[in-house]
Amino acid sequence: MRSNRIFLCVAVLMIAVLNHLSLCSAGWAKSPAPRFMIMIEEKNLGTYTVDEAEKVITAYLMANGMEVVDAELIKTNVDRDKALQVMNASPRSAAAMGLQFGADVVLIGKAISKGSADQIKDTSFRSYQASVSLKAIRTDTAEILAMENREAAKIHVDDMVGGSLAIREAASPLVRDLLPRMMAKLGRGGAGEPRKIQLVIGDVTQVWQVAALKQLLRERIPGTKDVVQRGFVSGVATFDVHCQGDSQSLAEELTLANPGPFRLKVLGVTPNKLDMKLVETGS
């Protein structure tokens, strides 16, 4: 009888633990996985074009439930060299290219491997060094989410194989460190964590309207944790809104709000950005 009670207590405890873990992971599960576009300029031994870093990064992202734009689809639709040149020009150029393929995040970078001139003493082996750099850019705001660089070395008898292995060795820890930082910046780091939404409001003509907008966000929009004004130029006010909800919820709350002298109209909504315009009441 005593053993039955002990078994029952253990079973109840296990169920409670499982329920707790399920609730903790719920915030992550509710957020759709971002879609990545990867464009890396890779040169083995400084000359031969390869895609070793891209393969390692793609495999890691997909293993962690992320969606990746098919590399063959990119090659079919754009000239890779020209696309890399455009995307490296500025974050906005990279973001614009990523949006064409429906990507939420663009990963652009370089991977280069070089071999030592001399063989290791009394062997046919050489040392191969690789450097891989990567920059993550959010496509809807052109914000740089994270940057990282890794170096690695491998020893091998074959130049091509040795250089490729060195690139893979550098790319693997790079993407492992980069992914959680990107997810945190995207506001998908786990349950209970506020996310940052860029709010852009046009047709703002007076400074008092900017102040009224900040007051509206801080005092009347549920779930708002912080509001940071990023700019007010040529009638456009830009804010970073840190809140518990998503951009769609924020759009609905602001549309239904009635500040009095003006109302807000939605122009566009993406997961991390909300575009609106101010409409003066009665105009």
C-alpha positions in Angstrom: 0.0 0.0 0.0 2.8 2.3 1.0 4.6 1.6 -2.3 1.5 2.4 -4.3 1.3 5.9 -2.6 4.9 6.5 -3.4 4.4 5.6 -7.0 1.4 7.9 -7.2 3.3 10.8 -5.8 6.2 10.3 -8.2 3.7 10.1 -11.1 2.0 13.4 -10.1 5.4 15.1 -9.7 6.5 14.0 -13.2 3.3 15.3 -14.7 3.7 18.6 -13.0 7.3 18.9 -14.3 6.2 18.1 -17.8 3.4 20.7 -17.7 5.9 23.3 -16.5 8.3 22.6 -19.3 5.5 22.7 -21.8 4.4 26.2 -20.5 8.0 27.5 -20.6 8.4 26.5 -24.2 5.0 27.8 -25.3 6.3 31.3 -26.1 8.9 29.9 -28.5 6.4 27.6 -30.2 3.9 30.3 -30.8 6.5 32.4 -32.8 6.9 31.2 -36.4 10.5 30.4 -37.3 12.2 33.1 -39.3 13.1 32.4 -43.0 16.9 32.9 -43.7 18.6 33.8 -47.0 22.4 32.9 -47.1 24.9 34.6 -49.4 28.5 33.9 -48.7 31.5 34.6 -50.9 33.7 31.6 -50.5 37.2 31.0 -51.9 39.2 27.9 -51.2 43.0 28.6 -51.3 42.0 32.2 -52.3 41.0 31.1 -55.8 38.5 28.2 -56.1 34.8 28.9 -55.4 33.2 26.6 -52.9 30.1 26.5 -50.7 31.4 24.7 -47.6 30.4 27.5 -45.1 27.0 27.8 -46.6 26.3 24.1 -46.3 27.4 24.0 -42.6 25.3 27.1 -41.7 22.2 25.9 -43.7 22.4 22.4 -42.0 22.6 23.9 -38.6 19.7 26.4 -39.1 17.4 23.7 -40.5 18.3 21.3 -37.7 17.1 24.0 -35.3 13.8 24.4 -37.0 14.6 27.4 -39.2 13.5 27.8 -42.8 16.2 28.6 -45.4 15.7 29.9 -48.9 16.8 27.2 -51.4 20.3 28.0 -52.8 19.3 26.8 -56.2 16.3 29.1 -56.3 18.7 32.1 -55.7 21.1 30.9 -58.4 18.3 30.5 -60.9 16.9 34.0 -60.4 20.0 36.3 -59.8 23.6 36.5 -60.8 25.4 35.5 -57.6 28.4 37.7 -58.0 26.3 40.8 -58.7 24.0 40.0 -55.9 26.9 39.7 -53.4 28.2 43.0 -54.6 24.8 44.7 -54.1 24.2 43.1 -50.7 27.6 44.1 -49.4 27.0 47.7 -50.4 24.8 48.5 -47.5 22.3 46.8 -45.0 19.4 48.3 -46.9 20.6 46.8 -50.2 20.9 43.4 -48.5 17.5 43.7 -46.9 15.9 44.6 -50.2 17.4 41.6 -51.9 16.2 39.3 -49.0 12.7 40.6 -49.3 12.6 39.5 -53.0 12.9 35.9 -51.7 10.6 36.3 -48.8 13.4 36.1 -46.2 13.1 37.6 -42.7 16.9 37.5 -42.2 19.8 37.8 -44.6 23.1 36.2 -43.7 26.0 37.7 -45.8 29.6 37.1 -45.4 33.0 35.8 -46.6 34.9 32.6 -46.2 38.6 32.3 -47.3 41.1 29.5 -46.8 44.8 29.5 -47.4 47.5 26.9 -47.2 51.0 27.1 -45.8 53.8 27.2 -48.4 55.9 24.5 -46.7 55.0 21.0 -45.8 55.2 19.8 -42.2 58.7 18.5 -41.5 59.2 14.9 -42.7 55.6 14.5 -43.9 53.5 15.4 -46.9 51.0 17.3 -44.7 50.4 21.0 -44.9 48.5 23.4 -42.6 45.4 25.2 -43.9 43.9 28.3 -42.3 40.4 29.6 -42.8 38.5 32.8 -41.8 34.7 33.0 -42.0 32.8 36.2 -41.3 29.1 36.6 -41.2 26.6 39.5 -40.8 22.9 39.0 -40.0 20.5 41.7 -41.3 16.7 41.9 -40.6 15.0 42.5 -43.9 12.0 44.6 -42.8 14.1 47.2 -40.9 17.6 46.7 -42.4 18.9 46.4 -38.8 22.1 44.5 -38.3 21.2 41.8 -35.8 24.7 40.4 -35.2 28.2 40.1 -36.6 30.7 37.4 -36.0 34.1 36.2 -37.2 35.8 32.8 -36.7 39.2 31.3 -37.7 40.3 27.7 -37.8 43.1 25.5 -39.0 43.3 22.0 -40.3 46.1 19.7 -41.4 45.8 17.6 -44.6 47.7 16.2 -47.5 45.3 17.5 -50.2 45.0 21.3 -50.8 41.4 21.4 -51.8 40.2 19.0 -49.0 42.4 20.8 -46.4 41.1 24.2 -47.3 37.5 23.0 -47.3 37.8 21.3 -43.9 39.3 24.5 -42.4 36.3 26.6 -43.7 33.8 24.1 -42.2 35.7 24.1 -38.9 35.4 27.9 -38.7 31.8 28.1 -39.8 30.4 25.6 -37.3 31.1 27.4 -34.0 30.3 30.7 -35.7 26.7 29.8 -36.5 26.2 28.2 -33.1 27.1 31.4 -31.4 25.2 33.6 -33.8 21.8 31.9 -33.8 20.8 32.6 -30.2 21.9 36.3 -30.5 19.8 36.7 -33.7 16.7 35.1 -32.1 17.0 37.3 -29.1 17.2 40.4 -31.3 14.2 39.2 -33.3 12.2 38.9 -30.0 12.0 35.1 -30.2 14.4 34.3 -27.4 11.7 32.5 -25.3 8.6 33.0 -23.3 8.0 36.3 -21.4 10.7 38.2 -23.1 9.7 41.6 -24.7 10.3 42.0 -28.4 11.4 45.2 -30.2 9.1 46.5 -32.9 10.1 49.5 -35.1 7.2 51.9 -35.4 7.3 54.4 -38.2 4.6 57.1 -38.3 4.3 59.5 -41.2 2.5 62.9 -41.7 3.6 64.1 -38.2 3.8 67.9 -38.5 4.2 69.1 -34.9 6.5 68.3 -32.1 3.6 68.1 -29.6 2.3 65.2 -31.8 5.5 63.3 -31.2 5.2 63.8 -27.5 1.5 62.7 -27.6 2.5 59.6 -29.5 5.1 58.6 -26.9 2.5 59.2 -24.1 0.0 57.1 -26.0 2.4 54.2 -26.4 3.6 54.3 -22.8 0.3 54.8 -21.0 -2.5 53.4 -23.1 -1.1 50.4 -25.1 -1.1 47.2 -23.0 2.1 45.2 -22.8 4.4 48.2 -23.6 7.7 47.9 -21.6 9.7 50.8 -23.1 9.5 53.4 -25.9 12.6 54.9 -27.5 12.3 57.7 -30.0 14.8 57.1 -32.8 14.1 60.2 -35.0 11.8 62.9 -36.2 12.7 64.0 -39.7 10.7 65.4 -42.6 7.4 64.6 -40.9 8.3 61.0 -40.0 8.6 59.9 -36.4 10.4 56.6 -35.7 10.2 54.7 -32.4 11.5 51.4 -31.0 8.7 49.9 -29.0 9.6 47.1 -26.6 6.4 45.1 -25.8 5.0 41.7 -25.0 2.8 41.5 -28.0 3.5 41.3 -31.7 3.3 44.0 -34.4 -0.2 43.0 -35.5 -1.5 43.4 -31.9 0.3 46.8 -31.7 -1.3 47.9 -34.9 -4.8 46.9 -33.7 -4.3 48.7 -30.4 -3.1 51.9 -32.0 -5.8 51.9 -34.6 -8.5 51.5 -31.9 -6.9 54.2 -29.7 -8.6 57.6 -29.7 -6.0 60.2 -28.7 -8.4 63.0 -29.5 -6.8 65.5 -31.9 -5.6 62.7 -34.3 -6.0 59.1 -35.2 -3.5 56.5 -36.7 -3.9 54.6 -39.9 -2.0 51.4 -40.7 0.0 51.3 -43.9 1.9 48.1 -43.5 2.7 45.4 -41.0 5.6 42.9 -40.9 6.8 40.8 -37.9 9.2 43.4 -36.7 8.0 46.7 -38.2 4.8 48.7 -38.2 4.2 51.6 -40.7 1.4 54.1 -40.0 0.4 57.6 -40.7 -1.1 60.3 -38.5 -4.5 61.6 -39.6 -5.6 64.8 -37.9 -9.2 64.5 -36.7 -11.7 66.2 -39.0 -9.2 66.4 -42.0 
